[in-house]
Amino acid sequence: MHTHDFLLLLLLLLLLSYEVVAEVVVVVVVVVVVMVVVVIVVVLVVLVVVVIMMMVMVMVEVMVVMVIVIVVEVAVVLVTQFLTPLLFYF
């Protein structure tokens, strides 16, 4: 009778320990998954920010080049407009 109770107690303890282990495993898995998700999100955000910054820099460079080209073209047109009559006068 006593051994039977002892075995039941052991079985209960084993089940409890299994539940505790299962809970710990679940908690660990959840924490790991959350950490992985956070890391992935952070990496994606950093990548998006870097890509946006690069695109902005490229756009700024393109705009600067376009402005320089327009200024050069306007300068060339003005110079030729003003110089050709002078050349013809001489």
N, CA, C and O atoms as a GROMACS GRO file, in nm:
protein
  360
    1MET      N    1   0.084  -0.119   0.000
    1MET     CA    2   0.000   0.000   0.000
    1MET      C    3   0.089   0.126   0.000
    1MET      O    4   0.067   0.221  -0.075
    2HIS      N    5   0.189   0.121   0.088
    2HIS     CA    6   0.277   0.237   0.097
    2HIS      C    7   0.355   0.256  -0.033
    2HIS      O    8   0.368   0.368  -0.083
    3THR      N    9   0.406   0.147  -0.089
    3THR     CA   10   0.481   0.158  -0.214
    3THR      C   11   0.391   0.212  -0.325
    3THR      O   12   0.435   0.291  -0.408
    4HIS      N   13   0.264   0.168  -0.325
    4HIS     CA   14   0.170   0.218  -0.426
    4HIS      C   15   0.156   0.370  -0.414
    4HIS      O   16   0.162   0.441  -0.514
    5ASP      N   17   0.136   0.419  -0.291
    5ASP     CA   18   0.125   0.564  -0.269
    5ASP      C   19   0.254   0.634  -0.313
    5ASP      O   20   0.251   0.738  -0.378
    6PHE      N   21   0.366   0.572  -0.277
    6PHE     CA   22   0.496   0.630  -0.313
    6PHE      C   23   0.509   0.642  -0.465
    6PHE      O   24   0.555   0.744  -0.517
    7LEU      N   25   0.467   0.533  -0.536
    7LEU     CA   26   0.474   0.536  -0.682
    7LEU      C   27   0.383   0.645  -0.738
    7LEU      O   28   0.422   0.717  -0.830
    8LEU      N   29   0.261   0.656  -0.682
    8LEU     CA   30   0.170   0.762  -0.727
    8LEU      C   31   0.234   0.899  -0.705
    8LEU      O   32   0.228   0.986  -0.792
    9LEU      N   33   0.294   0.916  -0.587
    9LEU     CA   34   0.359   1.043  -0.556
    9LEU      C   35   0.472   1.072  -0.657
    9LEU      O   36   0.486   1.183  -0.707
   10LEU      N   37   0.550   0.967  -0.684
   10LEU     CA   38   0.659   0.981  -0.781
   10LEU      C   39   0.603   1.020  -0.918
   10LEU      O   40   0.655   1.110  -0.985
   11LEU      N   41   0.495   0.951  -0.959
   11LEU     CA   42   0.433   0.980  -1.087
   11LEU      C   43   0.386   1.125  -1.092
   11LEU      O   44   0.406   1.196  -1.192
   12LEU      N   45   0.320   1.169  -0.981
   12LEU     CA   46   0.274   1.308  -0.973
   12LEU      C   47   0.392   1.405  -0.986
   12LEU      O   48   0.387   1.502  -1.061
   13LEU      N   49   0.500   1.374  -0.911
   13LEU     CA   50   0.618   1.461  -0.916
   13LEU      C   51   0.674   1.465  -1.058
   13LEU      O   52   0.710   1.572  -1.108
   14LEU      N   53   0.681   1.348  -1.122
   14LEU     CA   54   0.733   1.342  -1.259
   14LEU      C   55   0.646   1.427  -1.353
   14LEU      O   56   0.696   1.504  -1.434
   15LEU      N   57   0.512   1.410  -1.339
   15LEU     CA   58   0.422   1.489  -1.423
   15LEU      C   59   0.439   1.638  -1.398
   15LEU      O   60   0.443   1.719  -1.491
   16LEU      N   61   0.451   1.673  -1.268
   16LEU     CA   62   0.470   1.814  -1.234
   16LEU      C   63   0.601   1.866  -1.294
   16LEU      O   64   0.606   1.973  -1.353
   17SER      N   65   0.707   1.786  -1.276
   17SER     CA   66   0.836   1.828  -1.329
   17SER      C   67   0.828   1.840  -1.482
   17SER      O   68   0.885   1.932  -1.540
   18TYR      N   69   0.756   1.745  -1.545
   18TYR     CA   70   0.739   1.754  -1.691
   18TYR      C   71   0.666   1.882  -1.728
   18TYR      O   72   0.702   1.950  -1.824
   19GLU      N   73   0.560   1.915  -1.649
   19GLU     CA   74   0.488   2.040  -1.677
   19GLU      C   75   0.579   2.160  -1.659
   19GLU      O   76   0.579   2.252  -1.741
   20VAL      N   77   0.657   2.158  -1.549
   20VAL     CA   78   0.749   2.270  -1.525
   20VAL      C   79   0.849   2.280  -1.639
   20VAL      O   80   0.875   2.388  -1.691
   21VAL      N   81   0.906   2.164  -1.677
   21VAL     CA   82   1.003   2.164  -1.788
   21VAL      C   83   0.937   2.215  -1.915
   21VAL      O   84   0.995   2.294  -1.990
   22ALA      N   85   0.814   2.169  -1.939
   22ALA     CA   86   0.743   2.214  -2.059
   22ALA      C   87   0.721   2.365  -2.054
   22ALA      O   88   0.739   2.434  -2.154
   23GLU      N   89   0.681   2.416  -1.936
   23GLU     CA   90   0.661   2.561  -1.924
   23GLU      C   91   0.791   2.636  -1.948
   23GLU      O   92   0.794   2.737  -2.017
   24VAL      N   93   0.900   2.584  -1.887
   24VAL     CA   94   1.030   2.650  -1.905
   24VAL      C   95   1.069   2.647  -2.053
   24VAL      O   96   1.115   2.747  -2.108
   25VAL      N   97   1.049   2.530  -2.116
   25VAL     CA   98   1.083   2.519  -2.258
   25VAL      C   99   1.000   2.617  -2.340
   25VAL      O  100   1.052   2.685  -2.429
   26VAL      N  101   0.872   2.624  -2.310
   26VAL     CA  102   0.785   2.717  -2.384
   26VAL      C  103   0.833   2.860  -2.364
   26VAL      O  104   0.841   2.937  -2.459
   27VAL      N  105   0.865   2.895  -2.238
   27VAL     CA  106   0.912   3.032  -2.210
   27VAL      C  107   1.041   3.060  -2.287
   27VAL      O  108   1.056   3.166  -2.348
   28VAL      N  109   1.134   2.962  -2.283
   28VAL     CA  110   1.262   2.982  -2.353
   28VAL      C  111   1.238   2.997  -2.502
   28VAL      O  112   1.296   3.084  -2.567
   29VAL      N  113   1.152   2.911  -2.558
   29VAL     CA  114   1.123   2.918  -2.702
   29VAL      C  115   1.061   3.052  -2.737
   29VAL      O  116   1.099   3.116  -2.836
   30VAL      N  117   0.965   3.096  -2.654
   30VAL     CA  118   0.900   3.226  -2.681
   30VAL      C  119   1.002   3.338  -2.675
   30VAL      O  120   1.003   3.426  -2.762
   31VAL      N  121   1.089   3.336  -2.574
   31VAL     CA  122   1.190   3.442  -2.561
   31VAL      C  123   1.283   3.440  -2.682
   31VAL      O  124   1.314   3.546  -2.737
   32VAL      N  125   1.327   3.321  -2.723
   32VAL     CA  126   1.418   3.312  -2.838
   32VAL      C  127   1.349   3.362  -2.964
   32VAL      O  128   1.408   3.438  -3.042
   33VAL      N  129   1.224   3.320  -2.984
   33VAL     CA  130   1.150   3.364  -3.103
   33VAL      C  131   1.135   3.515  -3.103
   33VAL      O  132   1.154   3.581  -3.205
   34VAL      N  133   1.099   3.571  -2.986
   34VAL     CA  134   1.081   3.717  -2.977
   34VAL      C  135   1.213   3.788  -3.007
   34VAL      O  136   1.216   3.888  -3.080
   35MET      N  137   1.323   3.734  -2.950
   35MET     CA  138   1.453   3.797  -2.977
   35MET      C  139   1.488   3.791  -3.124
   35MET      O  140   1.535   3.889  -3.182
   36VAL      N  141   1.465   3.675  -3.187
   36VAL     CA  142   1.495   3.660  -3.330
   36VAL      C  143   1.411   3.758  -3.412
   36VAL      O  144   1.462   3.823  -3.503
   37VAL      N  145   1.283   3.767  -3.379
   37VAL     CA  146   1.194   3.859  -3.452
   37VAL      C  147   1.242   4.003  -3.435
   37VAL      O  148   1.246   4.080  -3.531
   38VAL      N  149   1.280   4.039  -3.311
   38VAL     CA  150   1.328   4.175  -3.285
   38VAL      C  151   1.455   4.203  -3.367
   38VAL      O  152   1.469   4.309  -3.428
   39VAL      N  153   1.546   4.105  -3.367
   39VAL     CA  154   1.671   4.123  -3.444
   39VAL      C  155   1.640   4.140  -3.592
   39VAL      O  156   1.696   4.227  -3.659
   40ILE      N  157   1.549   4.054  -3.644
   40ILE     CA  158   1.514   4.063  -3.786
   40ILE      C  159   1.451   4.199  -3.818
   40ILE      O  160   1.485   4.262  -3.919
   41VAL      N  161   1.361   4.244  -3.731
   41VAL     CA  162   1.295   4.374  -3.753
   41VAL      C  163   1.398   4.486  -3.751
   41VAL      O  164   1.395   4.576  -3.836
   42VAL      N  165   1.491   4.481  -3.653
   42VAL     CA  166   1.593   4.586  -3.644
   42VAL      C  167   1.679   4.587  -3.770
   42VAL      O  168   1.708   4.693  -3.826
   43VAL      N  169   1.720   4.467  -3.816
   43VAL     CA  170   1.802   4.458  -3.936
   43VAL      C  171   1.727   4.514  -4.056
   43VAL      O  172   1.783   4.588  -4.137
   44LEU      N  173   1.598   4.477  -4.068
   44LEU     CA  174   1.519   4.527  -4.181
   44LEU      C  175   1.506   4.678  -4.176
   44LEU      O  176   1.521   4.745  -4.278
   45VAL      N  177   1.480   4.733  -4.056
   45VAL     CA  178   1.466   4.879  -4.042
   45VAL      C  179   1.597   4.948  -4.081
   45VAL      O  180   1.597   5.048  -4.152
   46VAL      N  181   1.709   4.892  -4.033
   46VAL     CA  182   1.840   4.951  -4.067
   46VAL      C  183   1.862   4.947  -4.217
   46VAL      O  184   1.906   5.045  -4.277
   47LEU      N  185   1.831   4.832  -4.278
   47LEU     CA  186   1.848   4.819  -4.423
   47LEU      C  187   1.762   4.921  -4.497
   47LEU      O  188   1.809   4.988  -4.589
   48VAL      N  189   1.636   4.933  -4.456
   48VAL     CA  190   1.546   5.028  -4.522
   48VAL      C  191   1.598   5.170  -4.508
   48VAL      O  192   1.597   5.247  -4.603
   49VAL      N  193   1.645   5.204  -4.386
   49VAL     CA  194   1.698   5.340  -4.364
   49VAL      C  195   1.820   5.364  -4.452
   49VAL      O  196   1.835   5.470  -4.512
   50VAL      N  197   1.909   5.263  -4.458
   50VAL     CA  198   2.030   5.279  -4.540
   50VAL      C  199   1.992   5.296  -4.687
   50VAL      O  200   2.047   5.382  -4.756
   51VAL      N  201   1.898   5.212  -4.734
   51VAL     CA  202   1.856   5.223  -4.875
   51VAL      C  203   1.794   5.359  -4.902
   51VAL      O  204   1.823   5.421  -5.004
   52ILE      N  205   1.708   5.406  -4.810
   52ILE     CA  206   1.644   5.537  -4.829
   52ILE      C  207   1.750   5.647  -4.831
   52ILE      O  208   1.745   5.738  -4.914
   53MET      N  209   1.847   5.638  -4.737
   53MET     CA  210   1.953   5.739  -4.734
   53MET      C  211   2.033   5.737  -4.864
   53MET      O  212   2.066   5.842  -4.919
   54MET      N  213   2.065   5.616  -4.912
   54MET     CA  214   2.140   5.606  -5.037
   54MET      C  215   2.060   5.665  -5.153
   54MET      O  216   2.114   5.738  -5.237
   55MET      N  217   1.929   5.633  -5.156
   55MET     CA  218   1.845   5.688  -5.263
   55MET      C  219   1.841   5.839  -5.255
   55MET      O  220   1.849   5.908  -5.357
   56VAL      N  221   1.828   5.893  -5.133
   56VAL     CA  222   1.825   6.039  -5.116
   56VAL      C  223   1.956   6.100  -5.162
   56VAL      O  224   1.958   6.202  -5.231
   57MET      N  225   2.069   6.035  -5.124
   57MET     CA  226   2.198   6.087  -5.167
   57MET      C  227   2.210   6.084  -5.318
   57MET      O  228   2.258   6.180  -5.379
   58VAL      N  229   2.166   5.974  -5.380
   58VAL     CA  230   2.172   5.964  -5.526
   58VAL      C  231   2.085   6.073  -5.589
   58VAL      O  232   2.125   6.137  -5.686
   59MET      N  233   1.964   6.092  -5.532
   59MET     CA  234   1.877   6.196  -5.586
   59MET      C  235   1.942   6.333  -5.574
   59MET      O  236   1.938   6.414  -5.667
   60VAL      N  237   2.003   6.360  -5.457
   60VAL     CA  238   2.070   6.489  -5.437
   60VAL      C  239   2.184   6.505  -5.537
   60VAL      O  240   2.201   6.612  -5.597
   61GLU      N  241   2.262   6.397  -5.555
   61GLU     CA  242   2.371   6.405  -5.652
   61GLU      C  243   2.317   6.432  -5.792
   61GLU      O  244   2.370   6.516  -5.864
   62VAL      N  245   2.212   6.359  -5.830
   62VAL     CA  246   2.154   6.379  -5.963
   62VAL      C  247   2.105   6.522  -5.978
   62VAL      O  248   2.127   6.585  -6.081
   63MET      N  249   2.037   6.574  -5.873
   63MET     CA  250   1.986   6.712  -5.881
   63MET      C  251   2.101   6.810  -5.892
   63MET      O  252   2.094   6.906  -5.969
   64VAL      N  253   2.208   6.788  -5.813
   64VAL     CA  254   2.324   6.879  -5.821
   64VAL      C  255   2.383   6.876  -5.961
   64VAL      O  256   2.415   6.981  -6.018
   65VAL      N  257   2.398   6.755  -6.016
   65VAL     CA  258   2.454   6.744  -6.152
   65VAL      C  259   2.364   6.815  -6.252
   65VAL      O  260   2.412   6.886  -6.340
   66MET      N  261   2.231   6.795  -6.237
   66MET     CA  262   2.139   6.861  -6.329
   66MET      C  263   2.150   7.012  -6.317
   66MET      O  264   2.150   7.084  -6.417
   67VAL      N  265   2.158   7.062  -6.193
   67VAL     CA  266   2.170   7.207  -6.173
   67VAL      C  267   2.299   7.258  -6.237
   67VAL      O  268   2.299   7.362  -6.303
   68ILE      N  269   2.409   7.183  -6.216
   68ILE     CA  270   2.537   7.225  -6.276
   68ILE      C  271   2.525   7.228  -6.428
   68ILE      O  272   2.569   7.322  -6.493
   69VAL      N  273   2.464   7.122  -6.484
   69VAL     CA  274   2.449   7.115  -6.630
   69VAL      C  275   2.366   7.232  -6.680
   69VAL      O  276   2.400   7.296  -6.780
   70ILE      N  277   2.254   7.260  -6.611
   70ILE     CA  278   2.167   7.370  -6.654
   70ILE      C  279   2.243   7.503  -6.647
   70ILE      O  280   2.235   7.585  -6.738
   71VAL      N  281   2.318   7.524  -6.535
   71VAL     CA  282   2.393   7.648  -6.522
   71VAL      C  283   2.496   7.661  -6.633
   71VAL      O  284   2.511   7.768  -6.692
   72VAL      N  285   2.567   7.549  -6.663
   72VAL     CA  286   2.668   7.552  -6.769
   72VAL      C  287   2.601   7.583  -6.903
   72VAL      O  288   2.651   7.663  -6.982
   73GLU      N  289   2.487   7.517  -6.928
   73GLU     CA  290   2.419   7.542  -7.056
   73GLU      C  291   2.376   7.688  -7.066
   73GLU      O  292   2.395   7.751  -7.170
   74VAL      N  293   2.317   7.740  -6.961
   74VAL     CA  294   2.274   7.880  -6.962
   74VAL      C  295   2.394   7.972  -6.982
   74VAL      O  296   2.387   8.068  -7.059
   75ALA      N  297   2.504   7.941  -6.912
   75ALA     CA  298   2.624   8.024  -6.926
   75ALA      C  299   2.675   8.020  -7.069
   75ALA      O  300   2.710   8.123  -7.127
   76VAL      N  301   2.680   7.899  -7.127
   76VAL     CA  302   2.728   7.885  -7.265
   76VAL      C  303   2.639   7.964  -7.359
   76VAL      O  304   2.688   8.036  -7.446
   77VAL      N  305   2.507   7.950  -7.343
   77VAL     CA  306   2.414   8.022  -7.431
   77VAL      C  307   2.434   8.172  -7.417
   77VAL      O  308   2.440   8.243  -7.518
   78LEU      N  309   2.443   8.221  -7.292
   78LEU     CA  310   2.461   8.365  -7.271
   78LEU      C  311   2.592   8.413  -7.332
   78LEU      O  312   2.598   8.517  -7.398
   79VAL      N  313   2.700   8.334  -7.307
   79VAL     CA  314   2.832   8.375  -7.358
   79VAL      C  315   2.829   8.380  -7.510
   79VAL      O  316   2.876   8.476  -7.571
   80THR      N  317   2.772   8.275  -7.572
   80THR     CA  318   2.768   8.274  -7.719
   80THR      C  319   2.679   8.388  -7.770
   80THR      O  320   2.711   8.452  -7.870
   81GLN      N  321   2.569   8.412  -7.701
   81GLN     CA  322   2.480   8.520  -7.744
   81GLN      C  323   2.552   8.655  -7.739
   81GLN      O  324   2.537   8.739  -7.828
   82PHE      N  325   2.632   8.673  -7.632
   82PHE     CA  326   2.699   8.802  -7.618
   82PHE      C  327   2.827   8.810  -7.700
   82PHE      O  328   2.865   8.918  -7.745
   83LEU      N  329   2.894   8.694  -7.719
   83LEU     CA  330   3.024   8.696  -7.786
   83LEU      C  331   3.010   8.703  -7.937
   83LEU      O  332   3.089   8.771  -8.003
   84THR      N  333   2.911   8.632  -7.994
   84THR     CA  334   2.901   8.629  -8.141
   84THR      C  335   2.882   8.769  -8.199
   84THR      O  336   2.947   8.799  -8.299
   85PRO      N  337   2.799   8.857  -8.143
   85PRO     CA  338   2.790   8.993  -8.200
   85PRO      C  339   2.923   9.067  -8.189
   85PRO      O  340   2.964   9.138  -8.281
   86LEU      N  341   2.991   9.050  -8.072
   86LEU     CA  342   3.121   9.118  -8.055
   86LEU      C  343   3.221   9.070  -8.161
   86LEU      O  344   3.294   9.150  -8.220
   87LEU      N  345   3.221   8.936  -8.183
   87LEU     CA  346   3.314   8.883  -8.283
   87LEU      C  347   3.281   8.939  -8.419
   87LEU      O  348   3.370   8.974  -8.497
   88PHE      N  349   3.150   8.947  -8.448
   88PHE     CA  350   3.111   8.998  -8.579
   88PHE      C  351   3.147   9.145  -8.593
   88PHE      O  352   3.177   9.192  -8.702
   89TYR      N  353   3.143   9.219  -8.480
   89TYR     CA  354   3.178   9.361  -8.489
   89TYR      C  355   3.325   9.378  -8.522
   89TYR      O  356   3.364   9.465  -8.600
   90PHE      N  357   3.410   9.288  -8.461
   90PHE     CA  358   3.553   9.299  -8.491
   90PHE      C  359   3.577   9.228  -8.620
   90PHE      O  360   3.690   9.223  -8.668
   0.00000   0.00000   0.00000
